[in-house]
Amino acid sequence: MQDGTENSMNAETTSWTEAVADSGKGVFRTIEDGANEIGRATWQFFHDVPGHGTVLGFGIGLGAAMVIGVAELATACFTAYVSYRIFAYGESLSEAVENAIKFEGGRLEKEERDKPIPD
């Protein structure tokens, strides 16, 4: 019985992981590269339109404050301003929190308050 059945029984099958393994990258490395690209694109989007990141920060702060049970609106506004400084000016989290505390206390320098969003 030589109708091609014997040839198909001996044929090797390939899986989707073999192509990845042959390239020298692991599956997890490929997933990590994809996640990094998504993160980079998300960061660029929020850097281009920091107001959207402010809304996101406001929501996170409001949700966290509601879980803990503290002054929700004040916490949400604080986290929104911190998010704005991170996305608009590229500050680190600690710098943004420090400047937000200075802003809240009225001690933030005028040039820092009036700083334009970089292009």
ZILINDA-V849031 format. One line per field, one symbol per residue. ss: DSSP state (H for helix, E for strand, L for the rest). phi: phi as a letter, one per 30 degrees, with the letter a starting at -180 (. if undefined). A space follows every 10 residues. Layout:
BEGIN
ss = ???
phi = ???
END
This chain:
BEGIN
ss = LLLLHHHHHH LLLLLHHHHH HHLLLLHHHH HHHHHHHHHH HHHHHHHHLH HHHHHHHHHH HHHHHHHHLL LHHHHHHHHH HHHHHHHHHL LLHHHHHHHH HHHHHLLLLH HHHLLLLLL
phi = .ccjdddddc ddcccddddd dddjcddddd dddddddddd ddddddddbd dddddddddd ddddddddjc dddddddddd ddddddddci ddeddddddd dddddicddd dddcddddd
END
